[in-house]
Amino acid sequence: METIYRLTEKIDNYANIPWGNDDDVRAVLWDDLDDLRNLLPEQKENVMRDWKYKDTYDCTVKAHENGGKTFELLTWQNSFCLAILFMYYH
């Protein structure tokens, strides 16, 4: 699926570029993350089966269930996007 390839490339690229602020990270990642979030469960399972960021994504989803946030002072979407990067890169 195109979304996974695009998202993988974007997350990979953060290893070599400044992240900017939380709004910058959201501007880059949110549309693809939201597309992934909104897939039907069976579609999501197929797309994510061998995805290198699957565990990172799953942990982020769990941390953001029921309106929870990893970064309390940020919007929910910004926290979700930034959490993906922090869980993988830190």
PyMOL Python script that loads the backbone (N, CA, C, O; Angstrom):
from pymol import cmd

cmd.read_pdbstr("""\
ATOM      1  N   MET A   1       0.845  -1.188   0.000  1.00  0.00           N
ATOM      2  CA  MET A   1       0.000   0.000   0.000  1.00  0.00           C
ATOM      3  C   MET A   1       0.884   1.242   0.000  1.00  0.00           C
ATOM      4  O   MET A   1       1.892   1.317   0.702  1.00  0.00           O
ATOM      5  N   GLU A   2       0.486   2.177  -0.781  1.00  0.00           N
ATOM      6  CA  GLU A   2       1.254   3.404  -0.959  1.00  0.00           C
ATOM      7  C   GLU A   2       1.455   4.182   0.348  1.00  0.00           C
ATOM      8  O   GLU A   2       2.521   4.753   0.577  1.00  0.00           O
ATOM      9  N   THR A   3       0.435   4.201   1.194  1.00  0.00           N
ATOM     10  CA  THR A   3       0.532   4.935   2.462  1.00  0.00           C
ATOM     11  C   THR A   3       1.682   4.407   3.319  1.00  0.00           C
ATOM     12  O   THR A   3       2.429   5.197   3.896  1.00  0.00           O
ATOM     13  N   ILE A   4       1.833   3.107   3.409  1.00  0.00           N
ATOM     14  CA  ILE A   4       2.898   2.512   4.227  1.00  0.00           C
ATOM     15  C   ILE A   4       4.268   2.870   3.666  1.00  0.00           C
ATOM     16  O   ILE A   4       5.181   3.201   4.422  1.00  0.00           O
ATOM     17  N   TYR A   5       4.418   2.806   2.354  1.00  0.00           N
ATOM     18  CA  TYR A   5       5.706   3.142   1.738  1.00  0.00           C
ATOM     19  C   TYR A   5       6.061   4.604   1.982  1.00  0.00           C
ATOM     20  O   TYR A   5       7.202   4.929   2.312  1.00  0.00           O
ATOM     21  N   ARG A   6       5.079   5.478   1.816  1.00  0.00           N
ATOM     22  CA  ARG A   6       5.306   6.909   2.024  1.00  0.00           C
ATOM     23  C   ARG A   6       5.629   7.189   3.490  1.00  0.00           C
ATOM     24  O   ARG A   6       6.550   7.947   3.795  1.00  0.00           O
ATOM     25  N   LEU A   7       4.866   6.575   4.396  1.00  0.00           N
ATOM     26  CA  LEU A   7       5.070   6.768   5.824  1.00  0.00           C
ATOM     27  C   LEU A   7       6.430   6.233   6.268  1.00  0.00           C
ATOM     28  O   LEU A   7       7.118   6.873   7.063  1.00  0.00           O
ATOM     29  N   THR A   8       6.813   5.084   5.768  1.00  0.00           N
ATOM     30  CA  THR A   8       8.120   4.506   6.096  1.00  0.00           C
ATOM     31  C   THR A   8       9.237   5.451   5.661  1.00  0.00           C
ATOM     32  O   THR A   8      10.176   5.700   6.416  1.00  0.00           O
ATOM     33  N   GLU A   9       9.133   5.966   4.459  1.00  0.00           N
ATOM     34  CA  GLU A   9      10.163   6.890   3.957  1.00  0.00           C
ATOM     35  C   GLU A   9      10.235   8.150   4.812  1.00  0.00           C
ATOM     36  O   GLU A   9      11.322   8.631   5.133  1.00  0.00           O
ATOM     37  N   LYS A  10       9.081   8.676   5.175  1.00  0.00           N
ATOM     38  CA  LYS A  10       9.061   9.887   5.999  1.00  0.00           C
ATOM     39  C   LYS A  10       9.691   9.639   7.368  1.00  0.00           C
ATOM     40  O   LYS A  10      10.504  10.441   7.826  1.00  0.00           O
ATOM     41  N   ILE A  11       9.325   8.538   8.025  1.00  0.00           N
ATOM     42  CA  ILE A  11       9.881   8.234   9.345  1.00  0.00           C
ATOM     43  C   ILE A  11      11.377   7.959   9.229  1.00  0.00           C
ATOM     44  O   ILE A  11      12.155   8.422  10.064  1.00  0.00           O
ATOM     45  N   ASP A  12      11.786   7.220   8.216  1.00  0.00           N
ATOM     46  CA  ASP A  12      13.217   6.963   7.985  1.00  0.00           C
ATOM     47  C   ASP A  12      13.995   8.259   7.827  1.00  0.00           C
ATOM     48  O   ASP A  12      15.108   8.386   8.338  1.00  0.00           O
ATOM     49  N   ASN A  13      13.416   9.214   7.127  1.00  0.00           N
ATOM     50  CA  ASN A  13      14.101  10.482   6.864  1.00  0.00           C
ATOM     51  C   ASN A  13      14.360  11.297   8.125  1.00  0.00           C
ATOM     52  O   ASN A  13      15.278  12.116   8.150  1.00  0.00           O
ATOM     53  N   TYR A  14      13.570  11.089   9.166  1.00  0.00           N
ATOM     54  CA  TYR A  14      13.777  11.836  10.406  1.00  0.00           C
ATOM     55  C   TYR A  14      15.102  11.491  11.087  1.00  0.00           C
ATOM     56  O   TYR A  14      15.534  12.212  11.986  1.00  0.00           O
ATOM     57  N   ALA A  15      15.740  10.420  10.679  1.00  0.00           N
ATOM     58  CA  ALA A  15      17.047  10.072  11.243  1.00  0.00           C
ATOM     59  C   ALA A  15      18.106  11.084  10.833  1.00  0.00           C
ATOM     60  O   ALA A  15      19.125  11.224  11.510  1.00  0.00           O
ATOM     61  N   ASN A  16      17.876  11.790   9.729  1.00  0.00           N
ATOM     62  CA  ASN A  16      18.912  12.659   9.152  1.00  0.00           C
ATOM     63  C   ASN A  16      18.525  14.116   9.020  1.00  0.00           C
ATOM     64  O   ASN A  16      19.291  14.904   8.464  1.00  0.00           O
ATOM     65  N   ILE A  17      17.362  14.496   9.513  1.00  0.00           N
ATOM     66  CA  ILE A  17      16.930  15.883   9.375  1.00  0.00           C
ATOM     67  C   ILE A  17      16.449  16.420  10.723  1.00  0.00           C
ATOM     68  O   ILE A  17      16.047  15.645  11.590  1.00  0.00           O
ATOM     69  N   PRO A  18      16.489  17.736  10.901  1.00  0.00           N
ATOM     70  CA  PRO A  18      15.899  18.308  12.110  1.00  0.00           C
ATOM     71  C   PRO A  18      14.387  18.073  12.103  1.00  0.00           C
ATOM     72  O   PRO A  18      13.742  18.171  11.059  1.00  0.00           O
ATOM     73  N   TRP A  19      13.835  17.767  13.261  1.00  0.00           N
ATOM     74  CA  TRP A  19      12.414  17.473  13.347  1.00  0.00           C
ATOM     75  C   TRP A  19      11.553  18.725  13.295  1.00  0.00           C
ATOM     76  O   TRP A  19      10.396  18.663  12.879  1.00  0.00           O
ATOM     77  N   GLY A  20      12.099  19.854  13.710  1.00  0.00           N
ATOM     78  CA  GLY A  20      11.281  21.048  13.846  1.00  0.00           C
ATOM     79  C   GLY A  20      10.431  20.933  15.101  1.00  0.00           C
ATOM     80  O   GLY A  20      10.810  20.247  16.050  1.00  0.00           O
ATOM     81  N   ASN A  21       9.291  21.599  15.110  1.00  0.00           N
ATOM     82  CA  ASN A  21       8.413  21.519  16.280  1.00  0.00           C
ATOM     83  C   ASN A  21       7.285  20.514  16.032  1.00  0.00           C
ATOM     84  O   ASN A  21       7.220  19.891  14.972  1.00  0.00           O
ATOM     85  N   ASP A  22       6.420  20.366  16.998  1.00  0.00           N
ATOM     86  CA  ASP A  22       5.355  19.365  16.886  1.00  0.00           C
ATOM     87  C   ASP A  22       4.407  19.634  15.722  1.00  0.00           C
ATOM     88  O   ASP A  22       3.886  18.696  15.120  1.00  0.00           O
ATOM     89  N   ASP A  23       4.180  20.908  15.401  1.00  0.00           N
ATOM     90  CA  ASP A  23       3.336  21.226  14.249  1.00  0.00           C
ATOM     91  C   ASP A  23       4.012  20.801  12.946  1.00  0.00           C
ATOM     92  O   ASP A  23       3.344  20.345  12.018  1.00  0.00           O
ATOM     93  N   ASP A  24       5.329  20.949  12.879  1.00  0.00           N
ATOM     94  CA  ASP A  24       6.077  20.519  11.689  1.00  0.00           C
ATOM     95  C   ASP A  24       5.971  19.010  11.502  1.00  0.00           C
ATOM     96  O   ASP A  24       5.759  18.529  10.389  1.00  0.00           O
ATOM     97  N   VAL A  25       6.119  18.272  12.592  1.00  0.00           N
ATOM     98  CA  VAL A  25       6.032  16.804  12.532  1.00  0.00           C
ATOM     99  C   VAL A  25       4.631  16.397  12.102  1.00  0.00           C
ATOM    100  O   VAL A  25       4.471  15.504  11.270  1.00  0.00           O
ATOM    101  N   ARG A  26       3.633  17.033  12.653  1.00  0.00           N
ATOM    102  CA  ARG A  26       2.246  16.710  12.267  1.00  0.00           C
ATOM    103  C   ARG A  26       2.021  16.991  10.790  1.00  0.00           C
ATOM    104  O   ARG A  26       1.380  16.196  10.103  1.00  0.00           O
ATOM    105  N   ALA A  27       2.535  18.104  10.291  1.00  0.00           N
ATOM    106  CA  ALA A  27       2.341  18.452   8.887  1.00  0.00           C
ATOM    107  C   ALA A  27       2.916  17.386   7.957  1.00  0.00           C
ATOM    108  O   ALA A  27       2.390  17.157   6.868  1.00  0.00           O
ATOM    109  N   VAL A  28       3.977  16.748   8.382  1.00  0.00           N
ATOM    110  CA  VAL A  28       4.616  15.717   7.557  1.00  0.00           C
ATOM    111  C   VAL A  28       3.918  14.361   7.703  1.00  0.00           C
ATOM    112  O   VAL A  28       3.706  13.671   6.705  1.00  0.00           O
ATOM    113  N   LEU A  29       3.563  13.974   8.911  1.00  0.00           N
ATOM    114  CA  LEU A  29       3.120  12.605   9.164  1.00  0.00           C
ATOM    115  C   LEU A  29       1.612  12.387   9.257  1.00  0.00           C
ATOM    116  O   LEU A  29       1.138  11.297   8.938  1.00  0.00           O
ATOM    117  N   TRP A  30       0.855  13.374   9.677  1.00  0.00           N
ATOM    118  CA  TRP A  30      -0.524  13.123  10.077  1.00  0.00           C
ATOM    119  C   TRP A  30      -1.399  12.518   8.980  1.00  0.00           C
ATOM    120  O   TRP A  30      -2.105  11.546   9.247  1.00  0.00           O
ATOM    121  N   ASP A  31      -1.382  13.047   7.775  1.00  0.00           N
ATOM    122  CA  ASP A  31      -2.300  12.543   6.746  1.00  0.00           C
ATOM    123  C   ASP A  31      -2.115  11.041   6.518  1.00  0.00           C
ATOM    124  O   ASP A  31      -3.094  10.301   6.416  1.00  0.00           O
ATOM    125  N   ASP A  32      -0.870  10.597   6.439  1.00  0.00           N
ATOM    126  CA  ASP A  32      -0.616   9.173   6.235  1.00  0.00           C
ATOM    127  C   ASP A  32      -0.969   8.350   7.473  1.00  0.00           C
ATOM    128  O   ASP A  32      -1.533   7.262   7.357  1.00  0.00           O
ATOM    129  N   LEU A  33      -0.638   8.865   8.651  1.00  0.00           N
ATOM    130  CA  LEU A  33      -1.013   8.145   9.877  1.00  0.00           C
ATOM    131  C   LEU A  33      -2.529   8.043  10.013  1.00  0.00           C
ATOM    132  O   LEU A  33      -3.052   7.008  10.427  1.00  0.00           O
ATOM    133  N   ASP A  34      -3.222   9.102   9.671  1.00  0.00           N
ATOM    134  CA  ASP A  34      -4.672   9.082   9.755  1.00  0.00           C
ATOM    135  C   ASP A  34      -5.273   8.107   8.742  1.00  0.00           C
ATOM    136  O   ASP A  34      -6.240   7.408   9.046  1.00  0.00           O
ATOM    137  N   ASP A  35      -4.696   8.062   7.535  1.00  0.00           N
ATOM    138  CA  ASP A  35      -5.149   7.069   6.550  1.00  0.00           C
ATOM    139  C   ASP A  35      -4.979   5.661   7.105  1.00  0.00           C
ATOM    140  O   ASP A  35      -5.875   4.827   6.981  1.00  0.00           O
ATOM    141  N   LEU A  36      -3.839   5.403   7.710  1.00  0.00           N
ATOM    142  CA  LEU A  36      -3.574   4.085   8.290  1.00  0.00           C
ATOM    143  C   LEU A  36      -4.546   3.784   9.427  1.00  0.00           C
ATOM    144  O   LEU A  36      -5.080   2.679   9.510  1.00  0.00           O
ATOM    145  N   ARG A  37      -4.774   4.745  10.288  1.00  0.00           N
ATOM    146  CA  ARG A  37      -5.691   4.572  11.418  1.00  0.00           C
ATOM    147  C   ARG A  37      -7.099   4.222  10.960  1.00  0.00           C
ATOM    148  O   ARG A  37      -7.813   3.493  11.648  1.00  0.00           O
ATOM    149  N   ASN A  38      -7.501   4.737   9.805  1.00  0.00           N
ATOM    150  CA  ASN A  38      -8.874   4.586   9.345  1.00  0.00           C
ATOM    151  C   ASN A  38      -9.114   3.394   8.418  1.00  0.00           C
ATOM    152  O   ASN A  38     -10.217   3.222   7.897  1.00  0.00           O
ATOM    153  N   LEU A  39      -8.097   2.581   8.214  1.00  0.00           N
ATOM    154  CA  LEU A  39      -8.298   1.363   7.425  1.00  0.00           C
ATOM    155  C   LEU A  39      -9.172   0.385   8.194  1.00  0.00           C
ATOM    156  O   LEU A  39      -9.192   0.395   9.425  1.00  0.00           O
ATOM    157  N   LEU A  40      -9.881  -0.445   7.478  1.00  0.00           N
ATOM    158  CA  LEU A  40     -10.618  -1.526   8.123  1.00  0.00           C
ATOM    159  C   LEU A  40      -9.613  -2.454   8.795  1.00  0.00           C
ATOM    160  O   LEU A  40      -8.491  -2.598   8.311  1.00  0.00           O
ATOM    161  N   PRO A  41      -9.998  -3.083   9.899  1.00  0.00           N
ATOM    162  CA  PRO A  41      -9.041  -3.912  10.651  1.00  0.00           C
ATOM    163  C   PRO A  41      -8.310  -4.952   9.791  1.00  0.00           C
ATOM    164  O   PRO A  41      -7.103  -5.132   9.950  1.00  0.00           O
ATOM    165  N   GLU A  42      -9.012  -5.634   8.891  1.00  0.00           N
ATOM    166  CA  GLU A  42      -8.342  -6.649   8.073  1.00  0.00           C
ATOM    167  C   GLU A  42      -7.379  -6.017   7.067  1.00  0.00           C
ATOM    168  O   GLU A  42      -6.336  -6.594   6.763  1.00  0.00           O
ATOM    169  N   GLN A  43      -7.719  -4.847   6.554  1.00  0.00           N
ATOM    170  CA  GLN A  43      -6.805  -4.140   5.649  1.00  0.00           C
ATOM    171  C   GLN A  43      -5.551  -3.703   6.405  1.00  0.00           C
ATOM    172  O   GLN A  43      -4.427  -3.866   5.929  1.00  0.00           O
ATOM    173  N   LYS A  44      -5.772  -3.149   7.586  1.00  0.00           N
ATOM    174  CA  LYS A  44      -4.653  -2.679   8.399  1.00  0.00           C
ATOM    175  C   LYS A  44      -3.713  -3.827   8.740  1.00  0.00           C
ATOM    176  O   LYS A  44      -2.492  -3.679   8.677  1.00  0.00           O
ATOM    177  N   GLU A  45      -4.282  -4.963   9.100  1.00  0.00           N
ATOM    178  CA  GLU A  45      -3.468  -6.128   9.446  1.00  0.00           C
ATOM    179  C   GLU A  45      -2.600  -6.560   8.261  1.00  0.00           C
ATOM    180  O   GLU A  45      -1.417  -6.852   8.433  1.00  0.00           O
ATOM    181  N   ASN A  46      -3.171  -6.601   7.085  1.00  0.00           N
ATOM    182  CA  ASN A  46      -2.410  -6.981   5.887  1.00  0.00           C
ATOM    183  C   ASN A  46      -1.311  -5.982   5.565  1.00  0.00           C
ATOM    184  O   ASN A  46      -0.190  -6.375   5.244  1.00  0.00           O
ATOM    185  N   VAL A  47      -1.618  -4.710   5.646  1.00  0.00           N
ATOM    186  CA  VAL A  47      -0.665  -3.652   5.317  1.00  0.00           C
ATOM    187  C   VAL A  47       0.487  -3.617   6.317  1.00  0.00           C
ATOM    188  O   VAL A  47       1.635  -3.385   5.939  1.00  0.00           O
ATOM    189  N   MET A  48       0.182  -3.846   7.585  1.00  0.00           N
ATOM    190  CA  MET A  48       1.185  -3.676   8.638  1.00  0.00           C
ATOM    191  C   MET A  48       1.935  -4.951   9.002  1.00  0.00           C
ATOM    192  O   MET A  48       2.860  -4.908   9.813  1.00  0.00           O
ATOM    193  N   ARG A  49       1.560  -6.066   8.426  1.00  0.00           N
ATOM    194  CA  ARG A  49       2.098  -7.365   8.834  1.00  0.00           C
ATOM    195  C   ARG A  49       3.629  -7.355   8.983  1.00  0.00           C
ATOM    196  O   ARG A  49       4.137  -7.772  10.024  1.00  0.00           O
ATOM    197  N   ASP A  50       4.341  -6.911   8.015  1.00  0.00           N
ATOM    198  CA  ASP A  50       5.809  -6.919   8.062  1.00  0.00           C
ATOM    199  C   ASP A  50       6.405  -5.516   8.123  1.00  0.00           C
ATOM    200  O   ASP A  50       7.582  -5.331   7.813  1.00  0.00           O
ATOM    201  N   TRP A  51       5.615  -4.541   8.514  1.00  0.00           N
ATOM    202  CA  TRP A  51       6.073  -3.161   8.531  1.00  0.00           C
ATOM    203  C   TRP A  51       7.087  -2.956   9.650  1.00  0.00           C
ATOM    204  O   TRP A  51       6.856  -3.371  10.786  1.00  0.00           O
ATOM    205  N   LYS A  52       8.194  -2.327   9.333  1.00  0.00           N
ATOM    206  CA  LYS A  52       9.261  -2.143  10.328  1.00  0.00           C
ATOM    207  C   LYS A  52       8.835  -1.279  11.512  1.00  0.00           C
ATOM    208  O   LYS A  52       9.433  -1.368  12.584  1.00  0.00           O
ATOM    209  N   TYR A  53       7.825  -0.455  11.336  1.00  0.00           N
ATOM    210  CA  TYR A  53       7.359   0.419  12.413  1.00  0.00           C
ATOM    211  C   TYR A  53       6.076  -0.089  13.071  1.00  0.00           C
ATOM    212  O   TYR A  53       5.425   0.660  13.799  1.00  0.00           O
ATOM    213  N   LYS A  54       5.711  -1.317  12.835  1.00  0.00           N
ATOM    214  CA  LYS A  54       4.460  -1.870  13.373  1.00  0.00           C
ATOM    215  C   LYS A  54       4.411  -1.788  14.901  1.00  0.00           C
ATOM    216  O   LYS A  54       3.421  -1.314  15.458  1.00  0.00           O
ATOM    217  N   ASP A  55       5.458  -2.240  15.579  1.00  0.00           N
ATOM    218  CA  ASP A  55       5.457  -2.205  17.046  1.00  0.00           C
ATOM    219  C   ASP A  55       5.396  -0.777  17.569  1.00  0.00           C
ATOM    220  O   ASP A  55       4.699  -0.497  18.544  1.00  0.00           O
ATOM    221  N   THR A  56       6.120   0.114  16.927  1.00  0.00           N
ATOM    222  CA  THR A  56       6.106   1.524  17.309  1.00  0.00           C
ATOM    223  C   THR A  56       4.709   2.102  17.136  1.00  0.00           C
ATOM    224  O   THR A  56       4.205   2.806  18.012  1.00  0.00           O
ATOM    225  N   TYR A  57       4.098   1.805  16.018  1.00  0.00           N
ATOM    226  CA  TYR A  57       2.738   2.275  15.748  1.00  0.00           C
ATOM    227  C   TYR A  57       1.757   1.712  16.779  1.00  0.00           C
ATOM    228  O   TYR A  57       0.949   2.450  17.344  1.00  0.00           O
ATOM    229  N   ASP A  58       1.834   0.409  17.017  1.00  0.00           N
ATOM    230  CA  ASP A  58       0.917  -0.226  17.976  1.00  0.00           C
ATOM    231  C   ASP A  58       1.052   0.377  19.373  1.00  0.00           C
ATOM    232  O   ASP A  58       0.046   0.595  20.049  1.00  0.00           O
ATOM    233  N   CYS A  59       2.265   0.643  19.807  1.00  0.00           N
ATOM    234  CA  CYS A  59       2.485   1.269  21.124  1.00  0.00           C
ATOM    235  C   CYS A  59       1.905   2.684  21.163  1.00  0.00           C
ATOM    236  O   CYS A  59       1.332   3.103  22.169  1.00  0.00           O
ATOM    237  N   THR A  60       2.059   3.407  20.066  1.00  0.00           N
ATOM    238  CA  THR A  60       1.520   4.762  19.986  1.00  0.00           C
ATOM    239  C   THR A  60      -0.001   4.740  20.043  1.00  0.00           C
ATOM    240  O   THR A  60      -0.610   5.550  20.742  1.00  0.00           O
ATOM    241  N   VAL A  61      -0.614   3.821  19.315  1.00  0.00           N
ATOM    242  CA  VAL A  61      -2.072   3.692  19.337  1.00  0.00           C
ATOM    243  C   VAL A  61      -2.547   3.392  20.757  1.00  0.00           C
ATOM    244  O   VAL A  61      -3.501   4.001  21.241  1.00  0.00           O
ATOM    245  N   LYS A  62      -1.885   2.463  21.409  1.00  0.00           N
ATOM    246  CA  LYS A  62      -2.272   2.092  22.777  1.00  0.00           C
ATOM    247  C   LYS A  62      -2.161   3.286  23.728  1.00  0.00           C
ATOM    248  O   LYS A  62      -3.038   3.500  24.564  1.00  0.00           O
ATOM    249  N   ALA A  63      -1.084   4.058  23.600  1.00  0.00           N
ATOM    250  CA  ALA A  63      -0.882   5.220  24.466  1.00  0.00           C
ATOM    251  C   ALA A  63      -1.907   6.324  24.213  1.00  0.00           C
ATOM    252  O   ALA A  63      -2.133   7.178  25.071  1.00  0.00           O
ATOM    253  N   HIS A  64      -2.520   6.304  23.040  1.00  0.00           N
ATOM    254  CA  HIS A  64      -3.461   7.365  22.665  1.00  0.00           C
ATOM    255  C   HIS A  64      -4.915   6.906  22.635  1.00  0.00           C
ATOM    256  O   HIS A  64      -5.777   7.606  22.105  1.00  0.00           O
ATOM    257  N   GLU A  65      -5.189   5.736  23.201  1.00  0.00           N
ATOM    258  CA  GLU A  65      -6.570   5.256  23.278  1.00  0.00           C
ATOM    259  C   GLU A  65      -7.393   6.142  24.204  1.00  0.00           C
ATOM    260  O   GLU A  65      -6.879   6.709  25.168  1.00  0.00           O
ATOM    261  N   ASN A  66      -8.672   6.247  23.892  1.00  0.00           N
ATOM    262  CA  ASN A  66      -9.629   6.980  24.732  1.00  0.00           C
ATOM    263  C   ASN A  66      -9.191   8.412  25.023  1.00  0.00           C
ATOM    264  O   ASN A  66      -9.404   8.922  26.122  1.00  0.00           O
ATOM    265  N   GLY A  67      -8.578   9.054  24.033  1.00  0.00           N
ATOM    266  CA  GLY A  67      -8.177  10.444  24.197  1.00  0.00           C
ATOM    267  C   GLY A  67      -6.887  10.643  24.966  1.00  0.00           C
ATOM    268  O   GLY A  67      -6.494  11.780  25.224  1.00  0.00           O
ATOM    269  N   GLY A  68      -6.215   9.552  25.338  1.00  0.00           N
ATOM    270  CA  GLY A  68      -4.943   9.672  26.040  1.00  0.00           C
ATOM    271  C   GLY A  68      -3.886  10.279  25.137  1.00  0.00           C
ATOM    272  O   GLY A  68      -4.023  10.275  23.913  1.00  0.00           O
ATOM    273  N   LYS A  69      -2.839  10.795  25.743  1.00  0.00           N
ATOM    274  CA  LYS A  69      -1.756  11.410  24.973  1.00  0.00           C
ATOM    275  C   LYS A  69      -0.435  11.098  25.652  1.00  0.00           C
ATOM    276  O   LYS A  69      -0.359  10.985  26.876  1.00  0.00           O
ATOM    277  N   THR A  70       0.593  10.962  24.847  1.00  0.00           N
ATOM    278  CA  THR A  70       1.951  10.815  25.361  1.00  0.00           C
ATOM    279  C   THR A  70       2.477  12.169  25.811  1.00  0.00           C
ATOM    280  O   THR A  70       3.178  12.268  26.819  1.00  0.00           O
ATOM    281  N   PHE A  71       2.139  13.204  25.065  1.00  0.00           N
ATOM    282  CA  PHE A  71       2.592  14.568  25.350  1.00  0.00           C
ATOM    283  C   PHE A  71       1.365  15.408  25.695  1.00  0.00           C
ATOM    284  O   PHE A  71       0.664  15.900  24.810  1.00  0.00           O
ATOM    285  N   GLU A  72       1.119  15.563  26.980  1.00  0.00           N
ATOM    286  CA  GLU A  72      -0.114  16.173  27.481  1.00  0.00           C
ATOM    287  C   GLU A  72      -0.344  17.614  27.024  1.00  0.00           C
ATOM    288  O   GLU A  72      -1.494  18.032  26.886  1.00  0.00           O
ATOM    289  N   LEU A  73       0.716  18.378  26.789  1.00  0.00           N
ATOM    290  CA  LEU A  73       0.540  19.782  26.420  1.00  0.00           C
ATOM    291  C   LEU A  73       0.288  19.987  24.926  1.00  0.00           C
ATOM    292  O   LEU A  73       0.065  21.116  24.488  1.00  0.00           O
ATOM    293  N   LEU A  74       0.322  18.923  24.152  1.00  0.00           N
ATOM    294  CA  LEU A  74       0.108  19.012  22.709  1.00  0.00           C
ATOM    295  C   LEU A  74      -1.303  18.573  22.352  1.00  0.00           C
ATOM    296  O   LEU A  74      -1.993  17.942  23.153  1.00  0.00           O
ATOM    297  N   THR A  75      -1.718  18.914  21.146  1.00  0.00           N
ATOM    298  CA  THR A  75      -2.993  18.385  20.662  1.00  0.00           C
ATOM    299  C   THR A  75      -2.853  16.875  20.520  1.00  0.00           C
ATOM    300  O   THR A  75      -1.741  16.348  20.478  1.00  0.00           O
ATOM    301  N   TRP A  76      -3.984  16.183  20.446  1.00  0.00           N
ATOM    302  CA  TRP A  76      -3.965  14.732  20.331  1.00  0.00           C
ATOM    303  C   TRP A  76      -3.201  14.296  19.072  1.00  0.00           C
ATOM    304  O   TRP A  76      -2.370  13.390  19.135  1.00  0.00           O
ATOM    305  N   GLN A  77      -3.479  14.935  17.937  1.00  0.00           N
ATOM    306  CA  GLN A  77      -2.819  14.572  16.687  1.00  0.00           C
ATOM    307  C   GLN A  77      -1.322  14.833  16.744  1.00  0.00           C
ATOM    308  O   GLN A  77      -0.529  14.004  16.298  1.00  0.00           O
ATOM    309  N   ASN A  78      -0.933  15.973  17.288  1.00  0.00           N
ATOM    310  CA  ASN A  78       0.498  16.284  17.391  1.00  0.00           C
ATOM    311  C   ASN A  78       1.197  15.294  18.316  1.00  0.00           C
ATOM    312  O   ASN A  78       2.305  14.843  18.025  1.00  0.00           O
ATOM    313  N   SER A  79       0.550  14.957  19.430  1.00  0.00           N
ATOM    314  CA  SER A  79       1.118  13.982  20.351  1.00  0.00           C
ATOM    315  C   SER A  79       1.290  12.630  19.672  1.00  0.00           C
ATOM    316  O   SER A  79       2.316  11.973  19.849  1.00  0.00           O
ATOM    317  N   PHE A  80       0.302  12.213  18.904  1.00  0.00           N
ATOM    318  CA  PHE A  80       0.353  10.929  18.200  1.00  0.00           C
ATOM    319  C   PHE A  80       1.537  10.896  17.237  1.00  0.00           C
ATOM    320  O   PHE A  80       2.311   9.940  17.229  1.00  0.00           O
ATOM    321  N   CYS A  81       1.671  11.936  16.433  1.00  0.00           N
ATOM    322  CA  CYS A  81       2.758  11.996  15.446  1.00  0.00           C
ATOM    323  C   CYS A  81       4.125  12.032  16.119  1.00  0.00           C
ATOM    324  O   CYS A  81       5.032  11.303  15.717  1.00  0.00           O
ATOM    325  N   LEU A  82       4.276  12.859  17.121  1.00  0.00           N
ATOM    326  CA  LEU A  82       5.555  12.975  17.809  1.00  0.00           C
ATOM    327  C   LEU A  82       5.897  11.703  18.573  1.00  0.00           C
ATOM    328  O   LEU A  82       7.066  11.325  18.656  1.00  0.00           O
ATOM    329  N   ALA A  83       4.897  11.047  19.126  1.00  0.00           N
ATOM    330  CA  ALA A  83       5.127   9.802  19.870  1.00  0.00           C
ATOM    331  C   ALA A  83       5.712   8.723  18.967  1.00  0.00           C
ATOM    332  O   ALA A  83       6.580   7.965  19.399  1.00  0.00           O
ATOM    333  N   ILE A  84       5.258   8.642  17.740  1.00  0.00           N
ATOM    334  CA  ILE A  84       5.812   7.665  16.783  1.00  0.00           C
ATOM    335  C   ILE A  84       7.322   7.866  16.678  1.00  0.00           C
ATOM    336  O   ILE A  84       8.090   6.907  16.759  1.00  0.00           O
ATOM    337  N   LEU A  85       7.738   9.114  16.497  1.00  0.00           N
ATOM    338  CA  LEU A  85       9.168   9.388  16.346  1.00  0.00           C
ATOM    339  C   LEU A  85       9.934   9.121  17.636  1.00  0.00           C
ATOM    340  O   LEU A  85      11.010   8.525  17.605  1.00  0.00           O
ATOM    341  N   PHE A  86       9.391   9.556  18.761  1.00  0.00           N
ATOM    342  CA  PHE A  86      10.090   9.351  20.030  1.00  0.00           C
ATOM    343  C   PHE A  86      10.198   7.879  20.374  1.00  0.00           C
ATOM    344  O   PHE A  86      11.234   7.441  20.875  1.00  0.00           O
ATOM    345  N   MET A  87       9.161   7.110  20.118  1.00  0.00           N
ATOM    346  CA  MET A  87       9.211   5.688  20.431  1.00  0.00           C
ATOM    347  C   MET A  87      10.245   4.961  19.578  1.00  0.00           C
ATOM    348  O   MET A  87      10.853   3.987  20.023  1.00  0.00           O
ATOM    349  N   TYR A  88      10.437   5.434  18.366  1.00  0.00           N
ATOM    350  CA  TYR A  88      11.399   4.767  17.489  1.00  0.00           C
ATOM    351  C   TYR A  88      12.815   5.307  17.694  1.00  0.00           C
ATOM    352  O   TYR A  88      13.763   4.525  17.765  1.00  0.00           O
ATOM    353  N   TYR A  89      12.971   6.603  17.788  1.00  0.00           N
ATOM    354  CA  TYR A  89      14.299   7.210  17.790  1.00  0.00           C
ATOM    355  C   TYR A  89      14.891   7.462  19.172  1.00  0.00           C
ATOM    356  O   TYR A  89      16.062   7.833  19.257  1.00  0.00           O
ATOM    357  N   HIS A  90      14.151   7.281  20.244  1.00  0.00           N
ATOM    358  CA  HIS A  90      14.727   7.537  21.579  1.00  0.00           C
ATOM    359  C   HIS A  90      14.676   6.337  22.457  1.00  0.00           C
ATOM    360  O   HIS A  90      15.119   6.392  23.604  1.00  0.00           O
TER     361      HIS A  90
END
""", "prot")
cmd.dss("prot")
cmd.show_as("cartoon", "prot")
cmd.util.cbc("prot")
cmd.orient("prot")
